[in-house]
């Protein structure tokens, strides 16, 4: 029954330390009594103890030892309680800070004056792909592109010597390097702090690849919307005069036919008159070149009608391209989308490559975001033309095929251009990665196309390429966005 109370006493510094102190203090008078009894050769009894206290006044003073030590133990217990509370508070604060440090979404990296990493939180491990043990103690340059890494040590030296705070406390956009060597956009804010008088730098880093991707998609969508509005406006403005010209050409064609018939009848009629009149008619025909007019005018009119028909086809393609709704799904025929896209992009390939199409005749309409598919297909066709142009080996060939297999549609776009080097094939779909010259490519097209096909349309998007021979892009789309039964194909 006493065990719980005893346990409380042992675990309470305020009780335990004074109790121990009193017990230690009791050792002094008890030891003194035992020593005096042994020295005077007396037996232990209450009477002899009383006599010893009368004959030895100092013994009474020794009895103050338990009281003094008990008071000391009481004060010490108080201090122990205060110190223990402070230690627990500091431990709790440390635990809280460590929890925040390791659960915050931003990468937090601390370095010393030599550029060596001293702290590397969990978010940094996730963002950069390294474990803390792989980075701590090493130069922070392993997290930077080569161009920046080569200058970083000098930046620190300049700060330590000249105290130039060019980047301290300011947020800026940088490129960071992942463990696998890929670069990604990030924001960085650097702050300085002193720990035990030693200067350290702490960087807070956020990976903004997704934000950049969203901005790129939004920018691309805005461009497509602007292009659509322009195309709609141009198509509307061209449509009416083209109709006038077409109607007038048809009227001219009918009039020309009537004039031909009239001239033939007049020629026959004049042949019945005198030789002089017939000769005069022949001179008129020769003077006004009637033979050439009768032969060339129908051809000219027909060629003009053919040209008007082509312009009308371009106008219709522009109208379809501009009226596709990109906010919601609709059912569309991929063959028609490809035909319209080829018309729109003709200026990009007409002097570079021939187009060979093999469109499946049984292709059903599919549920899709038509505007986004226009964007993907337009980008792939233009890329194919650029790859052929870059190869510089004469006129090339772009093959486009469509095929239906069960509940899916397959689209293949193949070119015999320069191809994609094997060393960079795994980076092709990375945002902002491009092999084109500055100003000719933003590195957004294929990344956005991959998101549109894979994420938005629940499809598959991959490629096969041989350097120097060409590339074929494969697009696999479900008929309905609600389900897809096509097994994943390894890229």
Secondary structure, DSSP 4 states (H G I P E B T S, - for coil): --HHHHHHHHT-HHHHHHHHHHHHHHHHHHHHHHHHHHHHT----HHHHHHHHHH-HHHHHHTHHHHHHHHHHHHHHHHHHHHHHHHHHHHHHHHHHHHHHHHSSSEEEEE-TTSBEEEE-HHHHHHHS--HHHHTTSBGGGGB-HHHHHHHHHHHHHHHHH---SSBT-EEEEEEE-TTS-EEEEEEEEEEEEETTEEEEEEEEEE-HHHHHHHHHHHHHHHHHHHHHHHHHHHHHHHHHHHHHHHHHHHHHHHHHHHHHHHHHHHHHHTTS-HHHHHHHHHHHHHTTHHHHHHHHHHHHHHHHHHHHHHHHHHHHHHHHHH--SSS-EEE-HHHHHHHHHHHTHHHHTTTEEEEEE--TTPPPEEE-HHHHHHHHHHHHHHHHHHHHHHTSSSEEEEEEEEEETTEEEEEEEE-SS---GGGGGGTTSTT---SPTTT--S-HHHHHHIIIIIIS--EEEEEEETTTEEEEEEEEESSTT---PPPPP-
